[in-house]
Amino acid sequence: MNNFPDVHDVKGLWVWTLIFGLFLSLAGGFAISSVFYSTMASIIVVGITMIVAGFAEILHGFRMRTWGHFFWMLALGGFYILSGATVVRNPLLAASFLTLLLGCSLIASGIIRTYISVQFPVQNARFSLLASSLLTLFVGAIIIAQWPTSSFWVIGTFLGVDLFFAGMAWVGIGLALKNA
């Protein structure tokens, strides 16, 4: 079952879709042009989100006191608040840790996908999976090889690239709606 609206129902929204795409692409370009500040802003937003989640967990604990897990919810909420405050207080340390974790995750993912790709039974599909896994492995290795310096640019770069290409996709959708 298709949950998407009929193209004729949204054709009139092509300008808004185009503007949204341009906005995302510009935000991505800004993020890429100042990757250090993009990285720090992203990390601070994560820290603030953790603090808000911690207070929500504590509030939930007070509301559900009859469950018998009241103190666990308070402890968990306190942990979120403490962790979030640590992230906000020292975003560079948090970025360093997350960058190291990301680099290791990419290397592990690349190794596992490489192993899967060489065992894949379909030859043409094997090449694309192998190429993808080797690229992932290569990017992870670059991040780790340049760590901790890579902590200054990795998260902001990934954010900027994602925003830019998502924006370009929406620009394409907006233009396609115009011509539909």
Secondary structure per residue as TSV (DSSP state, phi and psi in degrees):
chain	resnum	aa	ss	phi	psi
A	1	M	-	360.0	132.1
A	2	N	-	-94.9	122.0
A	3	N	-	-96.3	2.9
A	4	F	S	-79.5	144.8
A	5	P	-	-69.4	158.8
A	6	D	-	-64.3	143.1
A	7	V	H	-58.5	-31.2
A	8	H	H	-72.1	-23.6
A	9	D	H	-74.2	-26.6
A	10	V	H	-112.8	0.2
A	11	K	G	-56.4	-36.9
A	12	G	G	-69.3	-10.4
A	13	L	G	-95.8	12.8
A	14	W	H	-61.7	-35.6
A	15	V	H	-66.2	-44.7
A	16	W	H	-64.5	-38.4
A	17	T	H	-65.1	-42.0
A	18	L	H	-63.0	-45.9
A	19	I	H	-63.2	-42.4
A	20	F	H	-59.2	-45.3
A	21	G	H	-62.2	-42.9
A	22	L	H	-63.9	-39.9
A	23	F	H	-61.2	-47.2
A	24	L	H	-61.6	-42.1
A	25	S	H	-64.9	-40.7
A	26	L	H	-65.5	-41.3
A	27	A	H	-61.5	-40.9
A	28	G	H	-63.5	-42.4
A	29	G	H	-62.8	-40.6
A	30	F	H	-63.6	-44.1
A	31	A	H	-61.7	-40.5
A	32	I	H	-69.7	-34.9
A	33	S	H	-73.3	-18.2
A	34	S	T	-138.8	67.5
A	35	V	H	-63.2	-33.2
A	36	F	H	-63.2	-48.4
A	37	Y	H	-67.6	-34.1
A	38	S	H	-65.1	-41.0
A	39	T	H	-63.6	-48.3
A	40	M	H	-63.7	-41.7
A	41	A	H	-63.6	-41.7
A	42	S	H	-62.0	-44.6
A	43	I	H	-65.6	-41.6
A	44	I	H	-64.4	-39.7
A	45	V	H	-61.9	-40.6
A	46	V	H	-61.7	-43.9
A	47	G	H	-62.4	-44.5
A	48	I	H	-63.3	-40.5
A	49	T	H	-61.3	-40.0
A	50	M	H	-63.6	-40.8
A	51	I	H	-63.9	-46.4
A	52	V	H	-61.5	-42.5
A	53	A	H	-62.8	-36.9
A	54	G	H	-63.5	-45.1
A	55	F	H	-64.9	-37.0
A	56	A	H	-64.1	-39.4
A	57	E	H	-64.1	-42.1
A	58	I	H	-65.8	-44.3
A	59	L	H	-59.8	-43.3
A	60	H	H	-62.1	-38.8
A	61	G	H	-61.3	-43.0
A	62	F	H	-66.5	-35.5
A	63	R	H	-72.9	-28.1
A	64	M	T	-111.2	35.3
A	65	R	G	-55.9	-26.6
A	66	T	G	-73.6	-10.7
A	67	W	G	-71.9	-17.4
A	68	G	S	85.1	-0.3
A	69	H	-	-112.8	23.2
A	70	F	H	-54.3	-50.3
A	71	F	H	-69.2	-31.9
A	72	W	H	-65.9	-40.8
A	73	M	H	-66.5	-39.1
A	74	L	H	-64.1	-42.9
A	75	A	H	-63.8	-43.7
A	76	L	H	-63.5	-44.4
A	77	G	H	-61.3	-42.4
A	78	G	H	-63.2	-38.1
A	79	F	H	-62.8	-44.2
A	80	Y	H	-61.0	-43.6
A	81	I	H	-65.0	-45.4
A	82	L	H	-63.3	-44.7
A	83	S	H	-64.5	-44.3
A	84	G	H	-62.6	-40.8
A	85	A	H	-65.3	-37.1
A	86	T	H	-64.3	-41.9
A	87	V	H	-64.0	-45.3
A	88	V	H	-66.7	-38.1
A	89	R	H	-69.9	-34.9
A	90	N	-	-135.8	72.7
A	91	P	H	-65.0	-26.3
A	92	L	H	-68.4	-40.0
A	93	L	H	-64.1	-43.5
A	94	A	H	-63.3	-42.5
A	95	A	H	-62.8	-38.5
A	96	S	H	-63.0	-45.9
A	97	F	H	-63.8	-46.9
A	98	L	H	-65.4	-35.5
A	99	T	H	-66.8	-42.5
A	100	L	H	-61.9	-44.6
A	101	L	H	-62.5	-42.6
A	102	L	H	-63.0	-46.6
A	103	G	H	-60.0	-45.0
A	104	C	H	-64.4	-39.8
A	105	S	H	-64.3	-40.6
A	106	L	H	-65.6	-40.6
A	107	I	H	-63.9	-46.0
A	108	A	H	-62.3	-43.3
A	109	S	H	-63.2	-42.7
A	110	G	H	-62.8	-40.8
A	111	I	H	-65.6	-46.6
A	112	I	H	-64.5	-43.9
A	113	R	H	-68.6	-31.9
A	114	T	H	-63.5	-45.1
A	115	Y	H	-59.7	-44.5
A	116	I	H	-64.8	-41.3
A	117	S	H	-65.5	-37.1
A	118	V	H	-73.2	-16.1
A	119	Q	H	-99.7	-2.7
A	120	F	-	-68.7	133.4
A	121	P	S	-74.7	-23.7
A	122	V	-	-94.9	118.9
A	123	Q	H	-61.1	-50.1
A	124	N	H	-66.5	-34.8
A	125	A	H	-71.6	-29.5
A	126	R	H	-61.9	-42.0
A	127	F	H	-62.9	-46.2
A	128	S	H	-66.2	-38.2
A	129	L	H	-67.4	-40.8
A	130	L	H	-65.4	-43.3
A	131	A	H	-61.7	-44.5
A	132	S	H	-61.8	-44.7
A	133	S	H	-67.9	-38.4
A	134	L	H	-68.0	-37.3
A	135	L	H	-64.1	-44.0
A	136	T	H	-60.9	-44.6
A	137	L	H	-61.4	-42.8
A	138	F	H	-63.8	-46.2
A	139	V	H	-63.6	-43.0
A	140	G	H	-60.5	-41.4
A	141	A	H	-65.3	-38.7
A	142	I	H	-63.3	-44.5
A	143	I	H	-61.0	-46.4
A	144	I	H	-68.8	-41.0
A	145	A	H	-62.9	-31.5
A	146	Q	T	-98.9	2.8
A	147	W	T	-72.3	139.5
A	148	P	T	-89.2	-4.5
A	149	T	G	-60.2	-33.8
A	150	S	G	-63.1	-17.3
A	151	S	G	-62.7	-23.3
A	152	F	G	-74.2	-24.0
A	153	W	T	-128.3	-19.8
A	154	V	H	-63.8	-54.6
A	155	I	H	-63.7	-43.6
A	156	G	H	-64.5	-37.3
A	157	T	H	-66.4	-47.0
A	158	F	H	-60.3	-42.4
A	159	L	H	-61.5	-47.5
A	160	G	H	-63.3	-44.4
A	161	V	H	-64.0	-43.1
A	162	D	H	-61.8	-47.2
A	163	L	H	-62.3	-42.5
A	164	F	H	-62.1	-49.6
A	165	F	H	-72.2	-32.9
A	166	A	H	-63.7	-41.3
A	167	G	H	-62.5	-43.2
A	168	M	H	-63.1	-35.8
A	169	A	H	-63.7	-43.3
A	170	W	H	-67.6	-33.9
A	171	V	H	-60.6	-45.1
A	172	G	H	-61.1	-41.4
A	173	I	H	-65.5	-42.3
A	174	G	H	-60.3	-44.1
A	175	L	H	-67.1	-35.9
A	176	A	H	-66.3	-38.6
A	177	L	H	-64.5	-38.5
A	178	K	H	-60.7	-39.7
A	179	N	H	-89.7	-0.4
A	180	A	-	-74.0	360.0
